[in-house]
Amino acid sequence: MDFEIKYKDARGRVGTLKTPHGIIKTPALMPVIHPGKQTLPVSDYGAEVVITNAYLIYKNEDLREKALTEGVHKLIDFPGPIVTDSGSFQLSEYGDVQVSNREIVKFQEKIGTDIGTSLDIPTPPSVKRERAERELVITLKRAQEALEVREELMLNSVVQGSTYPDLRSECAQKLGKMDFQVHPIGAVVPLMESYRYQELVEVVMSSVTHLPDSRPRHLMGAGHPMIFALAVAMGCDLFDSAAYILYAEDDRLLMPHGTLKLENLYEMPCSCEVCTSYTPEELRQIDKEKRTELLAIHNLRVSFAEMRLIRQAIVEGSLWELVEQRCRAHPFLLEALRSLKNYSVDLEKYDPPYKKSAFFYTGPESLNRPEVYRHLERMKRIPFSKSVLLLPRSSKPYSERLYEVPQKFYSIGDVVENPLGDMQVTVVDVPFGIIPLELDQVYPLAQNESPDDYDEDSIKMVNGVLQEYLQGFSQIIVSEGVAETFGLTVNDEYIFPEPLKIMVNDHKRIKMIADYQFGTGAGEGLFNEEVKIVKSRKTGKIRHVYDGDELIATLRASDGVFVMAKEGARRLHRYLPYPKNRVVVNEDAEPFAREGKSIFAKFVINCDIDIHAKEEVLIVNEQDQLLAFGKSILNGREILDFNTGQAVKTRKGGL
């Protein structure tokens, strides 16, 4: 198995899967090829991998002989990777197939398929639990049998369990312990055809959360571009589509925002070669066979364009924005997106904390993104001051716009002494709720945009965050704007005993950023009061922190977090208890780590399970000796599960 992750966003990943006939770049769409009827050269329109039906080849004497003699690649005239289904679709449609599991697995290997499939039982949605359990037993038994039959064939094994999340999880967990290469999630087409997208979310999430991270997941039958972004964000890597031809036969055009009927079109909807060469009326006048071919080309172009757009969104870190846009195409898709808040804890662990793209608030659903959940959890790492002052939003970064604050203030509860000596100044804003001034340059607190007019959902959410946050302070002072906007109950007007000028202490800032980034107390562990802070001459922002002439850390300009130097790594290693923020390598990798070489997953024997991708990590040996430090490529779970590809990009060795 050779699957490697290159980029991540949400649970989505851009990766590469090596097969005997080439590399599949994921997420990938596999057009369905009928072995006896296909005439459209799908590779001309963007297909790098296809899927065809081994059972249809097996039961047709002419096709079978040609496939056995020349191979499936010549049979369907496609040189790249080919995935074959085993006949499970026919089993679900007609109730029986004339082949055994052992026979169809052996046949797929003989005809040279790249990735074959065991003959699972595709249990449809909403059947009685007894049937789902009974058929799941057969699926698992056949999966094990397929492994015993195959020799070198890469194998799919399909996650089943109907619409029972616990059965899906059980199936995924058991299949994950077997030696398969890819895991399709099956029997979901009826959910998509009936717009039961919320149930689809439950089926997918209950499956992917129990599958190995090191194996691609294939959402079977998901061929409409409207669903791709959501499914990728949930961790699906492969999709198959017969929709491009089936919709074309019905004079329908696929689009990322839904389906269009040719009969209703006044203008063509995109810039593909079909839409720019024909008017709707001209297409309506063309004979049926030619029209179907042209509409199929459009459907392929649109589908592959959407997949490219998704991969780009993952690379730049804007996948969630794309998901939110796409899910507004249908009310039930929006409902499904909202249900993902039930999986916030899981999604946050896979979502990288630092991205190239800013956070754009597109509506109340944005409040449920991993970035918001992560921020509120990391705020729990910040020690409380005695007093807090709540200020409204201003231009970012807030600390550069709030030196003087000419507005009215009110107290909440009693103010028994002058709060200025130990006061935390916090901005109240959407979507992150509470932003201490010391953190206002950290991603994504500075790199986000939301409308000036708050919607009711965001006001309610921020109000709930404030109620919990304010419990940690003995004295609370709030600006008039915050009190009015978020409905806070206040006392009489509070007058500061001296003019209020807000300045952020640099030492307090670097310690708070360290706590926020690495955990409570990390700021004290890294930076004592004698450290020297060096600022950029151009921007005036903190850039480096030294102890004498020894560089401890650099504050990265792009996202406002610390990048360790050697001394910083040493201090962090002394402060953080094992295995916090550590990646532990075996003896073979130890000399390479000391030389500053990148760490590959197969050499990792342990790590902090809570590591996120793109975080600063310490590289140690089994005795917890510090060897090097660097940036994680994967999260902790993935590092432990993968046996291929980079786990950590090392910055410095020789520690």
Legacy VTK file of the C-alpha trace (Angstrom):
# vtk DataFile Version 3.0
C-alpha trace
ASCII
DATASET POLYDATA
POINTS 655 float
0.000 0.000 0.000
1.441 3.338 -1.062
-0.855 6.232 -0.159
0.668 9.557 0.861
-0.948 12.784 2.044
0.406 16.022 0.589
-2.036 18.658 1.889
-4.881 18.737 4.405
-7.926 20.839 5.259
-10.846 19.778 7.473
-10.787 15.979 7.034
-10.058 16.455 3.351
-6.669 15.528 1.976
-4.811 15.905 -1.299
-2.772 12.757 -1.731
-1.283 10.224 -4.108
-2.179 6.557 -4.396
0.227 4.382 -6.370
-1.209 1.542 -8.470
0.321 -0.842 -11.033
-0.879 1.403 -13.870
-0.055 4.804 -12.468
-0.584 7.265 -9.650
-4.052 8.453 -8.650
-4.145 12.040 -7.391
-6.812 12.281 -4.716
-9.512 13.421 -4.257
-10.349 11.765 -7.572
-13.437 11.101 -9.633
-13.677 7.739 -11.410
-16.068 7.733 -14.366
-18.017 4.495 -14.619
-17.217 2.649 -17.851
-19.660 0.055 -19.159
-17.359 -2.671 -20.535
-19.565 -3.426 -23.517
-21.078 -0.082 -24.426
-18.698 2.771 -23.634
-17.699 4.894 -26.629
-16.809 8.221 -24.971
-13.021 8.578 -24.444
-13.209 9.816 -20.840
-9.431 10.292 -20.589
-9.745 13.096 -23.152
-11.897 15.026 -20.689
-9.840 14.631 -17.534
-10.191 11.061 -16.262
-7.012 9.685 -14.628
-8.723 6.599 -13.171
-11.939 4.776 -14.080
-14.145 2.088 -12.611
-15.828 -0.731 -14.505
-17.867 -3.780 -13.577
-15.995 -7.087 -13.418
-19.234 -9.023 -13.088
-20.577 -7.694 -16.411
-17.323 -8.779 -18.042
-17.421 -12.168 -16.325
-20.934 -13.090 -17.410
-20.469 -12.023 -21.064
-18.526 -14.730 -22.911
-16.996 -12.425 -25.525
-15.969 -9.787 -23.001
-14.652 -12.422 -20.619
-12.418 -14.063 -23.207
-11.023 -10.768 -24.418
-10.351 -9.588 -20.856
-8.617 -12.839 -19.935
-6.535 -12.764 -23.119
-5.694 -9.063 -23.456
-6.505 -7.630 -20.029
-9.145 -5.229 -18.838
-7.132 -2.155 -19.884
-7.284 -3.111 -23.570
-10.872 -4.251 -23.225
-12.119 -0.807 -22.242
-9.250 1.056 -23.969
-7.982 2.873 -20.879
-4.261 2.848 -20.047
-4.417 4.247 -16.517
-5.547 2.762 -13.196
-8.760 0.734 -13.348
-10.936 -0.158 -10.366
-13.436 -2.988 -10.797
-16.662 -3.627 -8.926
-17.575 -7.207 -8.099
-21.270 -7.303 -8.957
-22.607 -5.885 -5.718
-24.642 -3.331 -7.682
-26.354 -6.109 -9.622
-26.882 -7.927 -6.346
-28.648 -4.912 -4.891
-30.720 -4.381 -8.038
-31.693 -7.969 -8.890
-31.166 -9.856 -5.644
-28.718 -12.419 -7.026
-25.559 -12.822 -9.080
-24.243 -15.920 -10.805
-20.753 -15.887 -9.360
-19.180 -16.574 -5.995
-17.030 -14.183 -4.017
-13.946 -16.370 -4.544
-14.525 -16.609 -8.289
-15.005 -12.882 -8.864
-11.942 -11.944 -6.797
-9.769 -14.414 -8.721
-11.241 -13.166 -12.000
-10.414 -9.525 -11.211
-6.808 -10.476 -10.578
-6.595 -12.512 -13.801
-7.821 -9.653 -16.001
-5.238 -7.254 -14.524
-7.410 -4.823 -12.623
-5.533 -2.372 -10.409
-7.941 -2.381 -7.476
-10.503 -5.162 -7.146
-13.504 -5.525 -4.838
-14.893 -8.338 -2.717
-18.534 -9.336 -3.226
-20.145 -7.517 -0.313
-23.843 -7.393 0.538
-25.096 -3.845 -0.171
-27.703 -3.500 2.568
-30.027 -0.610 1.630
-31.024 2.175 4.021
-33.749 1.803 6.635
-34.062 -1.992 6.611
-34.738 -3.817 9.859
-31.721 -4.082 12.109
-31.829 -7.876 12.077
-31.311 -7.903 8.303
-28.505 -5.333 8.487
-26.708 -7.390 11.139
-27.161 -10.638 9.219
-25.871 -9.224 5.959
-22.980 -7.478 7.698
-21.759 -10.854 8.953
-21.711 -12.113 5.341
-19.885 -8.990 4.103
-17.168 -9.397 6.728
-16.823 -13.117 6.028
-16.433 -12.465 2.314
-13.893 -9.727 2.990
-11.699 -12.185 4.855
-12.200 -14.762 2.117
-11.103 -12.246 -0.544
-7.804 -11.739 1.271
-7.203 -15.491 1.293
-7.928 -15.755 -2.440
-5.982 -12.791 -3.809
-2.261 -12.982 -4.509
-0.998 -9.447 -5.247
-4.251 -7.720 -6.184
-4.967 -4.418 -4.406
-8.383 -4.836 -2.805
-11.381 -2.724 -1.864
-13.516 -3.853 1.023
-16.836 -2.051 1.354
-18.151 -0.641 4.622
-21.773 -1.690 5.062
-24.322 -1.516 7.867
-27.329 0.265 6.335
-28.275 3.454 8.227
-27.185 2.140 11.620
-24.138 4.224 12.644
-22.943 1.656 15.174
-23.001 -1.107 12.540
-21.098 1.107 10.092
-18.508 1.794 12.787
-18.253 -1.893 13.690
-17.783 -2.860 10.045
-15.181 -0.125 9.468
-13.224 -1.086 12.557
-13.131 -4.784 11.669
-12.209 -4.155 8.035
-9.537 -1.713 9.169
-7.742 -4.525 10.964
-7.578 -6.538 7.726
-5.041 -6.033 4.930
-7.088 -3.999 2.455
-5.875 -1.021 0.427
-9.056 1.030 -0.111
-12.371 1.216 1.735
-15.519 2.139 -0.181
-18.570 3.251 1.779
-21.431 1.409 0.123
-25.209 1.427 -0.284
-25.546 5.222 -0.030
-27.048 5.953 -3.457
-30.645 5.663 -2.171
-29.846 8.304 0.453
-28.552 10.715 -2.182
-31.392 10.007 -4.614
-33.938 10.845 -1.916
-31.977 13.886 -0.610
-31.378 12.247 2.778
-28.086 14.087 3.156
-28.167 14.329 6.940
-28.285 10.539 7.144
-25.481 10.425 4.587
-23.351 12.519 6.961
-24.016 10.040 9.775
-23.147 7.064 7.561
-19.920 8.628 6.289
-18.704 9.985 9.622
-19.481 6.786 11.516
-17.405 4.978 8.887
-14.374 7.243 8.370
-13.845 7.781 12.097
-13.238 4.032 12.471
-11.228 3.421 9.288
-7.421 3.619 9.123
-6.236 7.084 8.128
-3.607 5.506 5.896
-6.158 4.114 3.422
-8.252 6.055 0.891
-12.042 6.041 1.280
-14.362 5.759 -1.693
-17.929 7.074 -1.482
-19.673 4.698 -3.852
-22.173 6.094 -6.322
-21.530 9.730 -5.388
-21.294 11.197 -8.872
-22.993 14.580 -8.553
-20.558 17.510 -8.179
-22.973 19.134 -5.724
-21.943 16.576 -3.063
-18.177 16.376 -3.678
-16.981 19.200 -1.404
-19.001 18.056 1.610
-17.891 14.448 1.182
-14.231 15.431 0.822
-14.449 17.570 3.967
-15.673 14.441 5.778
-12.634 12.473 4.596
-13.686 10.799 1.332
-10.949 10.480 -1.297
-12.533 8.683 -4.258
-15.845 9.004 -6.064
-17.392 7.111 -8.953
-19.800 8.580 -11.419
-22.245 7.090 -13.847
-24.213 10.312 -13.399
-22.347 12.034 -16.224
-23.901 9.685 -18.800
-27.185 8.852 -17.048
-28.071 12.528 -16.633
-27.029 13.224 -20.217
-29.372 10.516 -21.470
-32.146 12.346 -19.623
-31.158 15.745 -21.115
-29.875 17.031 -17.784
-26.745 19.039 -17.094
-24.719 18.643 -13.916
-23.546 21.773 -12.115
-21.896 22.258 -8.701
-25.042 24.008 -7.500
-27.536 21.448 -8.805
-29.023 19.988 -11.973
-30.346 21.865 -14.999
-32.823 20.573 -17.568
-31.978 21.302 -21.178
-35.622 22.060 -21.937
-35.530 24.988 -19.475
-32.279 26.577 -20.628
-32.174 29.959 -22.317
-28.381 30.231 -22.029
-25.719 27.550 -21.594
-24.407 27.483 -18.004
-20.600 27.233 -18.222
-17.539 27.781 -20.414
-16.789 24.193 -21.475
-16.470 23.410 -25.185
-20.083 22.263 -25.375
-21.532 25.341 -23.690
-19.438 27.702 -25.797
-20.153 25.925 -29.096
-23.895 25.338 -28.881
-26.989 27.207 -27.813
-29.697 25.356 -25.870
-31.932 25.438 -28.902
-29.229 23.941 -31.130
-28.698 21.101 -28.667
-32.426 20.434 -28.491
-32.476 20.035 -32.273
-29.557 17.572 -32.467
-30.330 13.862 -32.708
-30.579 12.049 -29.370
-27.323 10.047 -29.559
-25.148 13.045 -30.438
-26.892 15.227 -27.874
-26.291 12.652 -25.150
-22.598 12.542 -26.013
-22.285 16.329 -25.897
-24.124 16.630 -22.595
-21.967 13.833 -21.152
-18.870 15.815 -22.135
-20.276 18.864 -20.347
-21.055 16.751 -17.277
-17.526 15.344 -17.198
-15.931 18.756 -17.639
-17.976 20.236 -14.808
-17.327 17.268 -12.512
-13.559 17.271 -13.054
-13.430 21.069 -12.702
-15.143 20.767 -9.340
-12.628 18.161 -8.212
-9.752 20.448 -9.224
-11.375 23.315 -7.350
-11.663 21.142 -4.237
-8.003 20.132 -4.383
-6.986 23.769 -4.729
-9.218 24.711 -1.783
-7.506 22.074 0.368
-4.060 23.383 -0.549
-4.929 26.988 0.319
-7.085 26.103 3.339
-10.461 27.336 2.070
-12.330 24.023 1.837
-14.885 24.979 4.486
-15.882 28.112 2.568
-16.414 25.999 -0.534
-18.461 23.457 1.418
-20.677 26.203 2.821
-21.215 27.644 -0.654
-22.098 24.274 -2.154
-24.403 23.240 0.673
-26.555 26.291 0.066
-27.571 24.703 -3.220
-30.234 22.624 -1.455
-31.995 22.951 1.922
-31.266 19.328 2.835
-27.586 19.769 2.050
-27.554 22.776 4.374
-29.215 20.628 7.017
-26.496 18.020 6.532
-23.762 20.646 6.910
-25.298 21.850 10.152
-25.319 18.303 11.504
-21.521 18.203 11.203
-21.339 20.276 14.398
-21.954 16.955 16.172
-18.479 15.915 15.011
-16.613 19.095 15.998
-14.144 17.297 18.265
-13.108 14.856 15.536
-12.958 17.434 12.753
-10.817 19.784 14.845
-8.142 17.112 15.308
-7.746 16.721 11.528
-8.084 20.371 10.550
-4.692 22.183 10.374
-4.513 25.165 12.773
-2.637 27.381 10.306
-3.663 27.975 6.696
-2.840 30.127 3.698
-6.413 31.343 3.339
-8.215 33.776 5.634
-11.368 32.738 7.482
-14.462 34.143 5.729
-17.731 34.077 7.632
-20.456 33.031 5.181
-23.335 32.533 7.599
-24.313 30.895 10.901
-22.834 27.583 9.740
-19.385 29.183 9.946
-19.768 29.245 13.728
-19.433 25.459 13.712
-16.098 25.339 11.894
-13.111 23.634 13.527
-11.255 26.959 13.792
-13.925 28.379 16.129
-14.091 25.253 18.273
-10.283 25.125 18.490
-9.984 28.775 19.525
-12.490 28.424 22.344
-10.745 25.275 23.572
-7.313 26.922 23.453
-8.636 29.920 25.345
-8.914 27.543 28.308
-5.083 27.459 28.319
-4.886 31.186 29.105
-4.616 32.082 32.824
-7.209 34.585 34.045
-6.338 38.052 35.250
-8.255 39.618 38.114
-10.195 42.034 35.905
-11.425 42.060 32.336
-12.381 44.881 29.994
-14.633 43.975 27.054
-14.315 46.099 23.918
-16.170 45.986 20.581
-14.548 45.114 17.292
-12.418 47.582 15.389
-10.090 47.309 12.423
-7.605 44.445 12.679
-5.236 43.960 14.323
-7.239 45.359 17.231
-4.232 46.246 19.405
-3.073 48.789 16.839
-6.434 50.606 16.848
-7.275 50.753 20.557
-4.612 52.917 22.172
-7.299 55.332 23.284
-10.909 54.247 23.765
-13.397 57.182 23.930
-16.628 55.425 24.945
-18.848 54.718 27.911
-18.204 51.783 30.213
-20.337 49.849 32.651
-19.563 47.307 35.314
-21.030 43.857 35.673
-21.176 43.116 39.374
-19.015 45.065 41.805
-15.712 46.751 41.070
-13.974 46.972 44.417
-10.620 48.372 43.363
-8.815 49.977 40.428
-8.685 47.208 37.787
-5.965 48.754 35.642
-3.096 47.013 37.404
-4.153 43.497 36.423
-6.641 43.869 33.617
-7.180 41.614 30.617
-8.435 43.541 27.597
-10.578 41.354 25.351
-12.306 42.208 22.093
-15.753 40.700 21.542
-16.317 39.824 17.910
-17.827 37.306 15.498
-17.074 34.483 14.844
-14.482 33.809 17.572
-16.350 35.477 20.418
-13.485 36.498 22.696
-10.065 37.679 21.535
-7.527 38.887 24.111
-5.504 41.726 22.633
-2.286 39.758 23.094
-3.603 37.150 20.618
-5.006 39.476 18.004
-2.209 38.744 15.496
-2.534 34.953 15.730
-4.205 33.003 12.911
-7.121 33.090 12.289
-8.040 35.765 14.838
-6.474 38.490 12.682
-7.049 36.769 9.336
-10.843 36.692 9.235
-13.702 38.731 7.882
-17.369 38.835 8.876
-20.239 41.277 8.184
-20.572 44.372 10.357
-24.201 43.463 11.044
-24.244 40.410 13.312
-26.937 37.816 12.635
-29.044 36.434 15.479
-27.238 33.090 15.561
-23.833 34.716 16.000
-25.131 37.049 18.727
-26.578 34.065 20.584
-23.367 32.084 20.195
-21.121 34.933 21.388
-23.429 35.619 24.314
-23.064 31.993 25.431
-19.278 32.209 25.110
-19.218 35.416 27.164
-21.319 33.952 29.965
-18.791 31.162 30.429
-15.708 33.336 29.931
-16.709 36.017 32.441
-17.011 33.500 35.267
-13.214 33.505 35.494
-12.930 37.184 36.487
-13.689 38.915 39.765
-14.132 42.344 38.159
-15.827 42.945 34.805
-16.025 46.193 32.880
-17.806 46.311 29.543
-18.098 48.953 26.851
-21.499 50.316 25.988
-21.370 48.838 22.467
-20.653 45.299 23.672
-23.345 45.469 26.355
-26.000 46.642 23.901
-25.061 44.281 21.052
-24.893 41.127 23.140
-27.583 41.909 25.691
-25.413 41.946 28.809
-26.974 43.037 32.089
-24.864 45.861 33.490
-24.679 48.117 36.565
-24.251 51.878 36.528
-21.711 53.630 34.350
-18.108 53.026 35.381
-15.601 55.891 35.252
-11.932 54.956 35.179
-9.930 56.894 37.787
-7.486 57.986 35.090
-7.656 58.330 31.289
-7.830 54.888 29.700
-5.010 54.160 27.282
-4.664 50.583 26.139
-1.181 49.276 25.499
-0.196 45.636 25.067
2.806 44.510 27.086
5.231 42.695 24.782
6.313 40.153 27.406
2.723 39.367 28.252
1.994 38.962 24.536
4.734 36.429 23.826
3.886 34.376 26.909
0.192 34.287 26.075
0.870 33.275 22.469
3.098 30.443 23.738
0.394 29.266 26.165
-2.207 29.409 23.399
0.054 27.546 20.985
1.674 24.912 23.240
-0.348 24.744 26.455
-0.745 26.459 29.827
2.591 27.530 31.283
4.579 27.181 28.064
5.141 30.949 28.035
6.881 30.810 31.406
8.890 27.802 30.262
10.116 29.556 27.120
10.464 33.195 28.115
11.727 34.689 31.365
11.615 38.417 32.092
15.194 38.907 30.834
14.509 37.838 27.241
15.167 40.405 24.528
12.353 41.115 22.079
13.299 42.319 18.597
10.700 43.987 16.408
10.472 44.516 12.667
11.689 47.948 11.627
9.097 48.026 8.892
5.958 46.892 10.736
6.850 47.378 14.391
5.636 43.868 15.170
7.542 41.329 17.254
9.760 39.123 15.115
12.407 37.461 17.325
12.932 36.599 20.970
16.502 36.193 22.289
18.213 35.229 25.508
21.350 37.307 25.191
22.673 36.435 21.742
20.845 33.063 21.644
17.724 33.013 19.474
14.823 31.297 21.246
12.030 31.664 18.708
10.734 33.674 15.764
7.179 34.960 15.586
6.057 34.044 12.090
4.609 37.044 10.261
2.069 35.076 8.224
0.132 33.602 11.154
1.529 35.122 14.354
2.740 31.877 15.976
6.182 30.858 17.168
8.708 28.929 15.122
11.287 27.403 17.439
15.044 27.920 17.215
17.362 25.370 18.859
17.244 27.058 22.251
13.463 27.288 22.081
13.181 23.599 21.272
15.433 22.753 24.223
13.340 24.875 26.595
10.075 23.461 25.270
11.453 19.933 25.682
12.423 20.655 29.302
9.047 22.195 30.106
6.562 19.911 28.319
6.095 16.454 29.878
6.599 13.367 27.701
5.016 12.713 25.189
3.567 16.226 24.761
4.399 17.721 21.330
6.822 14.853 20.638
7.394 12.529 17.720
9.428 9.492 18.807
11.616 7.820 16.166
13.339 4.437 16.173
17.089 3.790 16.195
17.286 3.648 12.395
15.978 7.189 12.028
17.914 8.703 14.917
21.084 9.632 12.978
19.021 11.131 10.147
17.051 13.236 12.630
20.283 14.537 14.168
21.426 15.538 10.675
18.224 17.519 10.137
16.652 15.098 7.644
12.866 14.860 7.404
11.138 12.117 9.371
9.119 9.489 7.513
6.099 7.873 9.128
7.476 4.338 8.960
10.271 5.274 11.400
7.919 6.713 14.049
7.240 4.460 17.031
5.196 6.866 19.162
3.934 10.442 19.217
1.611 12.849 20.966
-1.806 11.811 19.643
-3.015 15.435 19.914
-0.481 16.846 17.437
-2.087 18.704 14.539
-0.712 19.035 11.036
1.521 22.105 10.569
2.383 22.365 14.266
5.828 22.756 15.819
6.967 19.366 17.160
9.942 17.927 19.019
11.714 14.883 17.573
13.065 12.532 20.253
14.317 8.962 20.649
12.903 6.276 22.937
14.849 7.722 25.876
13.228 11.124 25.246
16.533 12.640 24.163
15.919 15.680 21.973
17.274 14.999 18.471
15.677 17.689 16.334
12.546 19.760 15.853
10.320 20.630 12.926
6.824 21.005 11.481
4.380 18.100 11.422
2.912 17.135 8.056
0.242 14.867 9.544
-1.673 14.840 12.799
-0.833 12.460 15.627
-3.293 9.757 14.626
-2.114 9.804 11.036
1.555 9.728 11.997
0.974 6.514 13.933
-1.199 4.913 11.263
0.762 5.724 8.101
3.697 3.666 6.929
4.506 5.813 3.902
5.335 9.458 3.303
6.669 12.278 5.445
5.455 12.736 9.005
7.626 15.710 10.011
9.552 18.256 7.989
12.632 18.768 10.157
13.882 22.321 10.689
17.037 21.673 12.682
18.880 18.650 14.032
21.976 18.213 16.120
20.395 19.011 19.477
LINES 1 656
655 0 1 2 3 4 5 6 7 8 9 10 11 12 13 14 15 16 17 18 19 20 21 22 23 24 25 26 27 28 29 30 31 32 33 34 35 36 37 38 39 40 41 42 43 44 45 46 47 48 49 50 51 52 53 54 55 56 57 58 59 60 61 62 63 64 65 66 67 68 69 70 71 72 73 74 75 76 77 78 79 80 81 82 83 84 85 86 87 88 89 90 91 92 93 94 95 96 97 98 99 100 101 102 103 104 105 106 107 108 109 110 111 112 113 114 115 116 117 118 119 120 121 122 123 124 125 126 127 128 129 130 131 132 133 134 135 136 137 138 139 140 141 142 143 144 145 146 147 148 149 150 151 152 153 154 155 156 157 158 159 160 161 162 163 164 165 166 167 168 169 170 171 172 173 174 175 176 177 178 179 180 181 182 183 184 185 186 187 188 189 190 191 192 193 194 195 196 197 198 199 200 201 202 203 204 205 206 207 208 209 210 211 212 213 214 215 216 217 218 219 220 221 222 223 224 225 226 227 228 229 230 231 232 233 234 235 236 237 238 239 240 241 242 243 244 245 246 247 248 249 250 251 252 253 254 255 256 257 258 259 260 261 262 263 264 265 266 267 268 269 270 271 272 273 274 275 276 277 278 279 280 281 282 283 284 285 286 287 288 289 290 291 292 293 294 295 296 297 298 299 300 301 302 303 304 305 306 307 308 309 310 311 312 313 314 315 316 317 318 319 320 321 322 323 324 325 326 327 328 329 330 331 332 333 334 335 336 337 338 339 340 341 342 343 344 345 346 347 348 349 350 351 352 353 354 355 356 357 358 359 360 361 362 363 364 365 366 367 368 369 370 371 372 373 374 375 376 377 378 379 380 381 382 383 384 385 386 387 388 389 390 391 392 393 394 395 396 397 398 399 400 401 402 403 404 405 406 407 408 409 410 411 412 413 414 415 416 417 418 419 420 421 422 423 424 425 426 427 428 429 430 431 432 433 434 435 436 437 438 439 440 441 442 443 444 445 446 447 448 449 450 451 452 453 454 455 456 457 458 459 460 461 462 463 464 465 466 467 468 469 470 471 472 473 474 475 476 477 478 479 480 481 482 483 484 485 486 487 488 489 490 491 492 493 494 495 496 497 498 499 500 501 502 503 504 505 506 507 508 509 510 511 512 513 514 515 516 517 518 519 520 521 522 523 524 525 526 527 528 529 530 531 532 533 534 535 536 537 538 539 540 541 542 543 544 545 546 547 548 549 550 551 552 553 554 555 556 557 558 559 560 561 562 563 564 565 566 567 568 569 570 571 572 573 574 575 576 577 578 579 580 581 582 583 584 585 586 587 588 589 590 591 592 593 594 595 596 597 598 599 600 601 602 603 604 605 606 607 608 609 610 611 612 613 614 615 616 617 618 619 620 621 622 623 624 625 626 627 628 629 630 631 632 633 634 635 636 637 638 639 640 641 642 643 644 645 646 647 648 649 650 651 652 653 654
